[in-house]
Amino acid sequence: MPRNETRPPGTALTATLCFVILVASVQQTIVIPLSGVIGHQLDVDTTAIGWTLTASFLAAAVTTPIAGRMADLRRKRTVLLGVLVIVLVGSIIGAVTESLPWLLVARVLQGLSFAAFPVSIAILRDEFTPKRLTSAMGLLSGTLGFGGAIGMVLTGLLVSEGTDYRRVFWLATGMTIIALVGVVATVPSRPNPTPGRVDWAGAALLGAGLVLLLMPLAEGVRWGWTSPATIGCAFGGLVVLGVWFALERRIGQPLVPTEMLTRRPVLFTHLAGLLVGAGMFVNVTAVMYFVQSSRGVAGYGFDADPMRASVMFILPGATVGVIASICSGMLITRFGPRSVMAAASVLGVLGFGSMIVAHEHAWQVVCASMLMCAFTSLSYASLPALLVAEVEPGLTGVANSVNSIARTVGSSVASALLATLLTTHTAAGVATVDAYLIAFAIGAGCAVAATLLVFLATAKSHRRRQAGAEAAPVG
């Protein structure tokens, strides 16, 4: 459809898609502050509760590329509605179940919410002019960055000591229903002119490979990092992904075109996404665990319950994330995504670094969290802008789905590293402060490395555009 035909108001469409992404982010983090509450109410151990997060990560990794590819081939609104309906079913199951197996089923279905991001980016590219696209993508991506913190704040407000954890699943149900209504009302249903089909064989191989690769990250602490199960799963995952890559190179319509993984600008942007995902997880999770620790027992922490931890320590950072998200489109338009990514890296290093050297007082942690949330929101806003500049319009969905997978894998790696640190650096059965200091140092390293990758990825194209601008005739 030509761009000059009547379109729905851009503000309403952007607001709806931002709310959809907020719902997706909330789904991922609502269980993080509730591990103790869920374990007590369902009478299960912490290892079993860990699967409420792992199951969501695995589902996101497996389904996101399929949804991204379908968004490039089918009506995007239909794909987005399908994702939200599945997420709604998962939220309802989580709200009514009283058993861990069904709770894990709910978390698997909620994990599909991550697939909404590449679909939403593809919708924006169809609906907006290039000038408006940058701003809208920045806002959408920034929402993905701070949405996880918002989820933990809402969890803390809803679940205090002794209250039913299922409240958060009812909240997720209500938010998903609102998102569904918003999509129906504001997202146009347009036929997709891109020919092709979904590579289901490739999807099955990619899903199996990712599950095998992520399983050791989730269970490595319990299985042992050198155990046959851990090594076997990791090796098996690499083999399956190798077979998948070979298959994708040979077929005409692959699930993920191999240039998404071999072209330096695209590959390095995906690797940067992996590092940003890891940094985001270290931020929201390590801070939450740190402030809930008992200072009398561990020698650090603030004895915060989920509500106090969320409102006092997470909410200020989430607020800064919202502001950074709103400003990101303007900043990217004015200075370019590379410069915004560099500024985000500086903020990330300052935030993670300050947690290493100053964490005795609440205000120090709050300020550090604000800097780290700004890093996450600005970084998340920069990555899609970098990708859109490098890929064909018909590949926007799948390109961003691969980047979403990279961020999911990064979060899974960070989750495994944090679990390992908290179990290996202990004294009298309690994690020492050194575990958190190492985690924050890793976060700072991720911030620096992600920006270096972005600059390495775009160096040639940036020089080429500069040369073209200088060669262009004046007047």
C-alpha positions as CSV (number, residue, x, y, z in Angstrom):
1,M,0.0,0.0,0.0
2,P,1.5,3.4,-0.9
3,R,2.6,5.5,2.0
4,N,0.4,8.4,1.0
5,E,-2.8,6.5,1.6
6,T,-4.8,6.9,4.7
7,R,-3.1,5.3,7.7
8,P,-4.0,5.1,11.4
9,P,-2.7,7.8,13.6
10,G,1.0,7.2,14.1
11,T,0.9,8.1,17.8
12,A,-1.8,5.6,18.5
13,L,0.0,2.8,16.6
14,T,3.3,3.5,18.3
15,A,1.7,3.7,21.8
16,T,-0.1,0.3,21.2
17,L,3.0,-1.4,20.0
18,C,5.0,0.0,22.9
19,F,2.4,-1.4,25.3
20,V,2.6,-4.8,23.6
21,I,6.4,-4.7,24.1
22,L,5.9,-3.7,27.7
23,V,3.6,-6.7,28.2
24,A,6.2,-8.9,26.7
25,S,8.9,-7.6,29.0
26,V,6.8,-7.9,32.1
27,Q,6.0,-11.5,31.2
28,Q,9.7,-12.3,31.4
29,T,10.6,-10.8,34.8
30,I,7.5,-11.1,36.9
31,V,8.8,-14.3,38.6
32,I,12.3,-13.0,39.4
33,P,11.4,-11.4,42.8
34,L,9.0,-14.3,43.6
35,S,11.3,-17.3,43.8
36,G,11.0,-17.6,47.5
37,V,7.3,-16.9,47.6
38,I,6.5,-19.5,44.8
39,G,8.8,-22.0,46.4
40,H,7.0,-21.7,49.8
41,Q,3.5,-21.7,48.4
42,L,4.1,-24.6,46.0
43,D,6.5,-26.4,48.4
44,V,9.3,-26.9,45.8
45,D,13.0,-26.2,45.9
46,T,14.9,-23.4,44.3
47,T,16.2,-25.5,41.5
48,A,12.6,-26.3,40.4
49,I,11.6,-22.6,40.7
50,G,14.6,-21.7,38.5
51,W,12.8,-23.4,35.7
52,T,10.0,-20.8,35.8
53,L,12.6,-18.4,34.3
54,T,14.5,-21.0,32.2
55,A,11.3,-22.3,30.5
56,S,10.4,-18.8,29.4
57,F,13.9,-18.2,27.9
58,L,13.8,-21.5,26.0
59,A,10.4,-20.8,24.6
60,A,11.5,-17.3,23.5
61,A,14.6,-18.6,21.8
62,V,12.7,-21.3,19.9
63,T,9.6,-19.3,18.7
64,T,11.0,-15.9,18.0
65,P,12.6,-16.7,14.6
66,I,9.4,-18.4,13.5
67,A,7.3,-15.4,14.4
68,G,9.8,-13.1,12.8
69,R,9.8,-15.1,9.5
70,M,6.0,-15.3,9.5
71,A,5.8,-11.5,10.0
72,D,7.9,-11.1,6.8
73,L,5.5,-13.4,4.9
74,R,2.0,-13.1,6.4
75,R,-0.3,-10.4,7.6
76,K,1.7,-8.9,10.5
77,R,-1.4,-8.0,12.6
78,T,-2.6,-11.6,12.4
79,V,0.8,-12.9,13.6
80,L,1.0,-10.4,16.4
81,L,-2.6,-11.3,17.5
82,G,-1.7,-15.0,17.4
83,V,1.3,-14.4,19.7
84,L,-0.8,-12.4,22.2
85,V,-3.5,-15.0,22.3
86,I,-1.0,-17.7,23.2
87,V,0.5,-15.5,25.9
88,L,-3.0,-14.8,27.2
89,V,-3.6,-18.5,27.6
90,G,-0.3,-18.9,29.5
91,S,-1.2,-16.0,31.8
92,I,-4.6,-17.5,32.6
93,I,-3.0,-20.9,33.3
94,G,-0.5,-19.3,35.6
95,A,-3.2,-17.5,37.5
96,V,-5.4,-20.5,38.2
97,T,-2.9,-23.4,38.6
98,E,-1.6,-24.7,41.9
99,S,1.0,-27.1,40.6
100,L,4.6,-26.5,39.4
101,P,4.2,-28.5,36.1
102,W,1.3,-26.4,35.0
103,L,3.1,-23.3,36.1
104,L,6.0,-24.3,33.8
105,V,3.5,-24.8,31.0
106,A,2.3,-21.3,31.7
107,R,5.8,-19.9,31.6
108,V,6.5,-21.6,28.3
109,L,3.4,-20.0,26.7
110,Q,4.3,-16.6,28.2
111,G,7.8,-17.0,26.8
112,L,6.3,-16.6,23.3
113,S,5.8,-12.9,24.2
114,F,9.3,-12.1,23.1
115,A,8.2,-12.9,19.5
116,A,6.1,-9.8,19.6
117,F,9.2,-7.6,19.3
118,P,10.4,-8.5,15.8
119,V,6.8,-8.5,14.6
120,S,6.2,-5.0,16.0
121,I,9.4,-3.7,14.4
122,A,8.3,-5.1,11.0
123,I,4.9,-3.4,11.4
124,L,6.7,-0.1,12.1
125,R,8.8,-0.4,9.0
126,D,5.7,-1.0,6.9
127,E,3.7,1.9,8.4
128,F,6.2,4.7,8.9
129,T,8.4,6.8,6.7
130,P,12.1,6.5,7.4
131,K,12.2,9.7,9.3
132,R,9.4,8.6,11.7
133,L,10.7,5.1,11.8
134,T,13.8,5.8,13.7
135,S,12.0,7.6,16.5
136,A,9.3,4.9,16.8
137,M,11.8,2.1,16.8
138,G,13.8,3.8,19.4
139,L,10.8,4.1,21.7
140,L,9.7,0.5,21.0
141,S,13.2,-0.9,21.7
142,G,13.7,1.3,24.8
143,T,10.5,-0.1,26.1
144,L,11.9,-3.6,25.8
145,G,14.9,-2.4,27.8
146,F,13.1,-0.9,30.8
147,G,10.0,-3.2,30.7
148,G,11.8,-5.9,32.7
149,A,12.3,-3.4,35.5
150,I,8.7,-2.3,35.3
151,G,7.6,-6.0,35.7
152,M,9.6,-6.4,38.9
153,V,8.1,-3.1,40.3
154,L,4.6,-4.3,39.6
155,T,5.4,-7.7,41.1
156,G,6.7,-6.0,44.3
157,L,3.6,-3.8,44.5
158,L,1.2,-6.8,44.1
159,V,2.9,-9.4,46.2
160,S,3.9,-8.7,49.7
161,E,4.8,-11.2,52.4
162,G,2.0,-13.8,52.7
163,T,0.0,-12.8,49.6
164,D,-0.7,-15.1,46.7
165,Y,1.9,-15.0,43.9
166,R,-0.8,-15.7,41.4
167,R,-1.8,-12.0,41.6
168,V,0.9,-11.2,39.1
169,F,-0.4,-13.7,36.6
170,W,-3.9,-12.0,36.8
171,L,-2.1,-8.7,36.2
172,A,-0.4,-10.3,33.2
173,T,-3.8,-11.5,32.0
174,G,-5.4,-8.1,32.2
175,M,-2.4,-6.4,30.4
176,T,-2.5,-8.9,27.6
177,I,-6.2,-8.4,27.1
178,I,-5.6,-4.6,26.8
179,A,-2.8,-5.3,24.3
180,L,-5.1,-7.5,22.2
181,V,-7.8,-4.8,22.1
182,G,-5.2,-2.2,21.2
183,V,-3.8,-4.2,18.3
184,V,-7.2,-4.9,16.9
185,A,-8.1,-1.1,17.1
186,T,-4.8,0.4,15.8
187,V,-2.7,-2.0,13.8
188,P,-3.8,-2.2,10.1
189,S,-4.3,-5.6,8.5
190,R,-2.4,-5.4,5.3
191,P,-1.5,-8.3,2.9
192,N,2.2,-9.0,2.8
193,P,3.6,-8.8,-0.8
194,T,6.7,-10.8,0.1
195,P,6.6,-14.3,-1.4
196,G,7.9,-17.4,0.4
197,R,7.2,-20.0,3.0
198,V,8.2,-20.8,6.5
199,D,11.1,-23.3,6.7
200,W,9.7,-25.6,9.3
201,A,12.5,-28.1,9.1
202,G,15.0,-25.3,9.8
203,A,12.8,-24.1,12.6
204,A,12.8,-27.5,14.2
205,L,16.6,-27.8,13.9
206,L,17.2,-24.3,15.2
207,G,14.8,-24.8,18.1
208,A,16.4,-28.2,19.1
209,G,19.9,-26.7,18.8
210,L,19.1,-23.7,21.0
211,V,17.4,-25.8,23.6
212,L,20.4,-28.2,23.8
213,L,22.8,-25.2,24.0
214,L,20.8,-23.3,26.6
215,M,20.1,-26.3,28.8
216,P,23.6,-26.6,30.2
217,L,23.6,-22.8,30.9
218,A,20.4,-23.3,33.0
219,E,21.4,-26.5,34.7
220,G,25.2,-26.3,34.8
221,V,25.3,-25.5,38.4
222,R,23.2,-28.4,39.4
223,W,24.6,-30.9,36.9
224,G,28.2,-29.8,37.3
225,W,30.0,-27.8,34.6
226,T,32.2,-30.8,33.6
227,S,29.5,-33.5,33.9
228,P,28.7,-35.7,30.9
229,A,25.2,-34.2,30.8
230,T,26.4,-30.6,30.6
231,I,29.2,-31.3,28.0
232,G,26.9,-33.7,26.0
233,C,24.1,-31.2,25.7
234,A,26.4,-28.4,24.8
235,F,28.2,-30.5,22.2
236,G,24.9,-31.8,20.8
237,G,23.6,-28.3,20.5
238,L,26.6,-27.1,18.5
239,V,26.3,-30.1,16.2
240,V,22.6,-29.5,15.6
241,L,23.2,-25.8,15.0
242,G,26.0,-26.7,12.6
243,V,23.6,-29.0,10.7
244,W,21.0,-26.3,10.7
245,F,23.4,-23.7,9.3
246,A,24.5,-26.1,6.5
247,L,20.8,-26.7,5.6
248,E,20.0,-23.0,5.6
249,R,22.8,-22.4,3.1
250,R,21.4,-25.0,0.7
251,I,17.7,-24.1,0.5
252,G,16.1,-21.3,-1.4
253,Q,13.9,-19.9,1.3
254,P,15.7,-20.4,4.7
255,L,14.2,-19.5,8.0
256,V,17.2,-17.3,8.6
257,P,19.2,-16.2,5.6
258,T,22.9,-17.1,6.3
259,E,24.0,-13.6,5.6
260,M,22.3,-12.7,8.9
261,L,25.1,-14.7,10.5
262,T,28.1,-14.1,8.1
263,R,27.9,-10.5,7.0
264,R,30.1,-8.6,9.5
265,P,27.7,-5.6,10.2
266,V,24.8,-7.9,10.9
267,L,26.7,-10.6,12.8
268,F,28.5,-8.0,15.0
269,T,25.2,-6.3,15.8
270,H,23.8,-9.6,16.9
271,L,26.8,-10.2,19.1
272,A,26.4,-6.8,20.6
273,G,22.8,-7.7,21.3
274,L,23.9,-10.8,23.1
275,L,26.2,-8.7,25.4
276,V,23.5,-6.0,26.0
277,G,21.1,-8.8,27.0
278,A,23.6,-10.1,29.4
279,G,24.2,-6.7,30.9
280,M,20.5,-6.1,31.2
281,F,20.0,-9.4,33.2
282,V,22.9,-8.6,35.5
283,N,21.4,-5.2,36.2
284,V,17.9,-6.2,37.1
285,T,18.6,-9.5,38.7
286,A,21.8,-8.9,40.6
287,V,20.5,-5.6,42.0
288,M,17.3,-7.3,43.1
289,Y,19.1,-10.2,44.9
290,F,21.7,-7.8,46.4
291,V,19.2,-5.5,48.1
292,Q,17.1,-8.4,49.4
293,S,20.1,-9.8,51.2
294,S,20.3,-9.6,54.9
295,R,23.1,-7.3,56.1
296,G,23.2,-9.0,59.5
297,V,23.8,-12.4,57.9
298,A,25.7,-11.6,54.6
299,G,27.4,-8.3,55.6
300,Y,25.8,-6.5,52.7
301,G,22.3,-5.8,51.4
302,F,19.3,-3.9,52.8
303,D,16.9,-6.6,54.1
304,A,14.4,-5.5,51.5
305,D,11.2,-7.5,50.9
306,P,10.0,-7.7,47.2
307,M,7.8,-4.6,47.6
308,R,10.5,-2.4,49.1
309,A,13.1,-3.7,46.7
310,S,10.9,-2.9,43.7
311,V,9.7,0.5,44.8
312,M,12.8,1.9,46.4
313,F,15.6,0.4,44.3
314,I,14.1,-0.7,41.0
315,L,11.4,1.9,40.3
316,P,13.8,4.9,40.0
317,G,15.9,3.1,37.4
318,A,12.8,2.0,35.5
319,T,11.7,5.7,35.4
320,V,15.0,6.7,34.0
321,G,14.7,3.9,31.5
322,V,11.3,5.3,30.4
323,I,12.8,8.8,29.9
324,A,15.8,7.4,28.0
325,S,13.4,5.4,25.8
326,I,11.3,8.5,25.0
327,C,14.5,10.5,24.1
328,S,16.2,7.7,22.2
329,G,14.5,8.3,18.8
330,M,15.4,11.9,18.9
331,L,19.0,11.1,19.9
332,I,19.4,8.5,17.2
333,T,18.0,10.8,14.6
334,R,20.3,13.6,15.7
335,F,23.6,11.8,16.4
336,G,23.2,8.3,14.9
337,P,22.9,4.9,16.5
338,R,26.6,4.4,16.9
339,S,27.0,7.6,18.9
340,V,24.0,6.8,21.1
341,M,25.4,3.3,21.7
342,A,28.8,4.8,22.7
343,A,27.0,7.1,25.2
344,A,25.0,4.2,26.5
345,S,28.3,2.3,27.1
346,V,29.7,5.1,29.2
347,L,26.5,5.2,31.3
348,G,26.7,1.4,31.7
349,V,30.3,1.5,32.8
350,L,29.6,4.2,35.3
351,G,26.6,2.3,36.7
352,F,28.2,-1.1,37.0
353,G,31.5,0.5,38.2
354,S,29.8,2.5,40.9
355,M,28.1,-0.6,42.2
356,I,31.6,-2.2,42.6
357,V,33.1,0.7,44.6
358,A,30.1,2.1,46.4
359,H,27.1,0.0,47.6
360,E,26.9,0.7,51.3
361,H,24.1,3.2,51.2
362,A,20.7,2.9,49.5
363,W,21.1,6.1,47.4
364,Q,24.3,4.7,45.9
365,V,22.5,1.6,44.7
366,V,19.6,3.6,43.4
367,C,21.9,6.0,41.4
368,A,23.8,3.0,40.0
369,S,20.6,1.3,39.0
370,M,19.5,4.5,37.2
371,L,22.6,4.6,35.1
372,M,22.4,0.9,34.3
373,C,18.8,1.2,33.2
374,A,19.7,4.2,30.9
375,F,22.4,2.0,29.4
376,T,19.9,-0.8,28.7
377,S,17.2,1.4,27.2
378,L,19.5,3.4,24.9
379,S,21.4,0.2,23.8
380,Y,18.2,-1.6,23.0
381,A,17.0,1.4,21.0
382,S,20.2,1.6,19.0
383,L,20.4,-2.1,17.9
384,P,17.2,-2.2,15.6
385,A,18.2,1.1,14.0
386,L,21.6,-0.5,13.1
387,L,19.9,-3.6,11.7
388,V,17.3,-1.7,9.6
389,A,20.1,0.2,7.9
390,E,21.8,-3.1,6.9
391,V,19.0,-5.5,5.8
392,E,16.3,-5.6,3.1
393,P,12.8,-4.4,4.1
394,G,11.4,-7.9,3.6
395,L,13.9,-9.3,6.2
396,T,13.3,-6.8,9.0
397,G,11.2,-9.2,11.0
398,V,13.7,-12.1,10.8
399,A,16.7,-9.8,11.4
400,N,15.2,-8.5,14.6
401,S,14.1,-12.0,15.6
402,V,17.7,-13.2,15.4
403,N,18.8,-10.2,17.5
404,S,16.1,-11.0,20.0
405,I,17.5,-14.6,20.2
406,A,20.9,-13.1,20.8
407,R,19.6,-11.0,23.7
408,T,17.8,-14.1,25.1
409,V,21.0,-16.1,24.9
410,G,22.9,-13.3,26.5
411,S,20.4,-13.2,29.4
412,S,20.6,-17.0,29.7
413,V,24.4,-16.9,29.9
414,A,24.3,-14.1,32.5
415,S,21.7,-16.1,34.5
416,A,24.1,-19.1,34.5
417,L,27.1,-17.0,35.4
418,L,25.2,-15.3,38.2
419,A,23.9,-18.6,39.6
420,T,27.5,-20.0,39.5
421,L,28.9,-17.0,41.2
422,L,26.3,-17.1,44.0
423,T,26.9,-20.8,44.6
424,T,30.7,-20.8,44.4
425,H,31.6,-17.6,46.3
426,T,30.0,-18.4,49.6
427,A,30.8,-18.2,53.3
428,A,28.7,-20.0,55.9
429,G,26.3,-20.9,53.2
430,V,25.6,-17.3,52.1
431,A,26.9,-15.7,48.9
432,T,29.8,-13.3,49.6
433,V,29.8,-9.7,48.3
434,D,32.6,-10.8,45.9
435,A,30.1,-12.7,43.8
436,Y,28.1,-9.5,43.1
437,L,31.3,-7.5,42.5
438,I,32.4,-10.0,39.8
439,A,28.9,-9.9,38.3
440,F,28.9,-6.1,38.1
441,A,32.4,-6.2,36.6
442,I,31.0,-8.6,33.9
443,G,28.2,-6.1,33.2
444,A,30.7,-3.3,32.7
445,G,32.7,-5.5,30.4
446,C,29.5,-6.3,28.4
447,A,28.8,-2.5,28.0
448,V,32.2,-1.8,26.6
449,A,32.5,-4.9,24.4
450,A,29.0,-4.3,22.9
451,T,29.9,-0.8,21.8
452,L,33.2,-1.9,20.3
453,L,31.4,-4.5,18.3
454,V,29.0,-1.9,16.9
455,F,31.8,0.3,15.8
456,L,33.7,-2.6,14.2
457,A,30.5,-3.7,12.5
458,T,29.6,-0.3,11.0
459,A,33.1,1.1,10.4
460,K,33.2,0.4,6.6
461,S,29.6,1.4,5.9
462,H,30.1,4.6,8.0
463,R,33.2,5.5,5.9
464,R,31.4,4.7,2.7
465,R,28.5,7.0,3.6
466,Q,30.9,9.7,4.6
467,A,32.8,9.4,1.3
468,G,29.5,9.5,-0.6
469,A,28.4,12.6,1.2
470,E,31.7,14.3,0.4
471,A,31.6,13.3,-3.2
472,A,28.0,14.6,-3.7
473,P,27.8,17.8,-5.6
474,V,27.0,21.0,-3.7
475,G,24.0,23.1,-4.6
